[in-house]
Amino acid sequence: MSEEIWRAWAGRALAAVAVVGAAVALVGLTTGAWATCTLHGLSTARGDHGTDPARRLDVDLFPDGRVAAHGESSMLRTYDDGAHAAVRSALGHAIPGLLDGFAIACVVAIGLLALVGTVRRLPAHLWTVACAVAAGALVAVAVLRFETLAALAAFAPGVASDFEVHGTPLAGWTTAALVVYLVAAAAHPLLREPTDT
């Protein structure tokens, strides 16, 4: 009996860890940018043909395809210039919207299952399904991370010759949260199922 009680509590603890993982992943998918492109403008000083650190523009790309630009005013005007309308439009449509929606739907589903798992024992096959769905979400997140970086790398040369593209910590946290969920969900049936006697 004591072993069964221990398994039940350990299973609830793992389910709680899975809930946290799903919650963090959901926040990561819906709140912030996953990749940033930093553009550096040329110096306006006479005789200086290098870049000016003060003339900087950051373009953020979200996993759902939203784009946000912020930085020095003259660089913002350059970004908003009609000559760059085509590259701005291409950037805004570079990320497949369905992929982000699929990842969010997966995270919500596995999060709800884990939430139920914190209060009652669930069959092992449900946790197996949750693992499969979490793996699907993890693949979608990996593709989204690549797509956001690739889209900004293709966009930047059309606006400035000096630029840097890098991922944001939020994308890494989202991936790590899904890995935590996957590990917790995979271990859960091993603890919750009583041993054969």
Summary of the structure (lengths in Angstrom):
residues: 197
radius of gyration: 22.5
end to end distance: 12.2
largest distance: 86.2
contacts: 643
relative contact order: 0.22
helix: 65%
strand: 15%
